[in-house]
Amino acid sequence: MSCALAENGARQALEQLVEMEIAEQTETDPALYQRNPSYFQWKHIERLVREYSPSEHRGRLENLHETDQEFQEKYGVPNPDAVVVGDDPAEDHDMLYDRWDDLTEWRTIRQDIMILKRAVRRTGAEFYGQNAD
């Protein structure tokens, strides 16, 4: 009987998370759920707005843009998805690892830029007493 109660409790908890838009149901039979990435992105932006000033956001954005530009110059392409990996037989394992590491960092930088831009807009709107986004 306790297993049925645990299943019922879990189902109810998941339904509440779906109602609050923290999770989303992806399948119905069997029921599968996943976190809602939009919700967690919003929470991240809200935390940034609370913890840092607009000038701190702008300073961090400048640093990220500089690093993004350095990666563009290093690889000669406008974004990390345009970098070809693994076509050069002369590249050894360490070179490939370094390239994958760079591309992971570059993609993270691009994601951080997008989130910080939203935080800057949000803090600017709050600063001026306007609604954000």
C-alpha positions as CSV (number, residue, x, y, z in Angstrom):
1,M,0.0,0.0,0.0
2,S,2.8,2.4,0.8
3,C,4.1,2.1,-2.8
4,A,0.7,3.2,-4.2
5,L,0.7,6.2,-1.8
6,A,4.3,7.1,-2.9
7,E,3.3,6.9,-6.5
8,N,0.2,9.0,-5.9
9,G,2.3,11.6,-4.0
10,A,4.9,11.8,-6.7
11,R,2.2,12.1,-9.4
12,Q,0.5,15.0,-7.5
13,A,3.9,16.7,-6.9
14,L,4.7,16.5,-10.6
15,E,1.3,17.8,-11.6
16,Q,1.9,20.8,-9.2
17,L,5.3,21.4,-10.8
18,V,3.6,21.4,-14.3
19,E,0.9,23.8,-13.0
20,M,3.6,26.1,-11.7
21,E,5.5,25.8,-15.1
22,I,8.6,24.5,-13.4
23,A,8.3,21.2,-15.2
24,E,6.6,20.0,-18.4
25,Q,5.0,16.7,-19.2
26,T,6.7,15.2,-22.3
27,E,4.9,11.8,-22.6
28,T,1.6,10.5,-21.3
29,D,1.9,6.7,-21.3
30,P,4.0,6.3,-19.3
31,A,4.0,9.8,-17.9
32,L,7.4,11.5,-18.4
33,Y,8.4,14.9,-17.2
34,Q,11.3,17.2,-17.7
35,R,12.3,20.5,-16.2
36,N,11.1,23.6,-18.0
37,P,14.3,25.4,-19.3
38,S,12.5,28.7,-19.7
39,Y,11.6,28.7,-16.0
40,F,15.1,28.1,-14.9
41,Q,16.5,30.7,-17.3
42,W,14.0,33.2,-15.8
43,K,15.1,32.3,-12.3
44,H,18.7,32.8,-13.2
45,I,18.0,36.2,-14.7
46,E,16.0,37.2,-11.6
47,R,18.9,36.1,-9.3
48,L,21.3,38.2,-11.4
49,V,19.0,41.2,-11.2
50,R,18.9,40.9,-7.4
51,E,22.6,40.2,-6.8
52,Y,24.4,42.6,-9.2
53,S,24.0,46.2,-10.3
54,P,23.5,47.2,-13.9
55,S,27.1,48.5,-14.1
56,E,28.4,45.1,-12.9
57,H,26.2,43.4,-15.6
58,R,27.6,45.8,-18.2
59,G,31.2,45.2,-17.1
60,R,30.7,41.4,-17.3
61,L,29.1,41.8,-20.7
62,E,32.1,43.8,-22.0
63,N,34.4,41.0,-20.8
64,L,32.3,38.3,-22.4
65,H,32.1,40.2,-25.7
66,E,35.9,40.6,-25.7
67,T,36.4,36.9,-25.1
68,D,33.8,36.1,-27.8
69,Q,35.8,38.3,-30.2
70,E,39.0,36.6,-29.3
71,F,37.5,33.2,-30.2
72,Q,36.2,34.6,-33.5
73,E,39.7,35.8,-34.4
74,K,41.3,32.5,-33.2
75,Y,39.1,30.3,-35.3
76,G,38.3,32.7,-38.1
77,V,34.6,32.1,-37.9
78,P,31.6,34.1,-36.5
79,N,30.4,31.5,-34.0
80,P,31.4,28.2,-32.4
81,D,29.0,26.1,-34.6
82,A,31.0,27.1,-37.7
83,V,34.2,25.6,-36.4
84,V,35.1,22.3,-38.1
85,V,36.4,19.7,-35.7
86,G,38.2,16.5,-36.5
87,D,38.9,16.9,-40.2
88,D,42.6,17.5,-39.9
89,P,44.5,14.2,-39.5
90,A,47.5,16.1,-38.3
91,E,45.7,17.1,-35.1
92,D,46.6,14.9,-32.2
93,H,44.3,14.0,-29.3
94,D,45.5,17.0,-27.1
95,M,44.8,19.5,-29.9
96,L,41.3,18.1,-30.5
97,Y,40.6,18.2,-26.7
98,D,41.8,21.8,-26.6
99,R,39.5,22.7,-29.5
100,W,36.5,21.0,-27.9
101,D,37.3,22.8,-24.7
102,D,37.4,26.1,-26.5
103,L,34.1,25.4,-28.3
104,T,32.4,24.5,-25.0
105,E,33.7,27.7,-23.4
106,W,32.7,29.8,-26.4
107,R,29.1,28.3,-26.4
108,T,28.9,29.0,-22.7
109,I,30.0,32.6,-23.3
110,R,27.4,33.0,-26.0
111,Q,24.7,31.7,-23.5
112,D,26.0,34.0,-20.8
113,I,25.9,37.0,-23.1
114,M,22.2,36.3,-23.9
115,I,21.3,35.9,-20.3
116,L,23.2,39.0,-19.1
117,K,21.6,41.1,-21.9
118,R,18.2,40.2,-20.5
119,A,19.3,41.0,-17.0
120,V,20.6,44.4,-18.1
121,R,17.3,45.1,-19.8
122,R,15.5,43.9,-16.7
123,T,17.6,46.0,-14.3
124,G,17.3,49.0,-16.6
125,A,13.5,48.7,-16.7
126,E,13.4,48.3,-12.9
127,F,15.7,51.3,-12.5
128,Y,13.4,53.5,-14.6
129,G,10.2,52.0,-13.1
130,Q,9.2,50.2,-16.2
131,N,8.1,46.6,-16.9
132,A,10.8,44.4,-18.3
133,D,10.7,41.9,-21.2
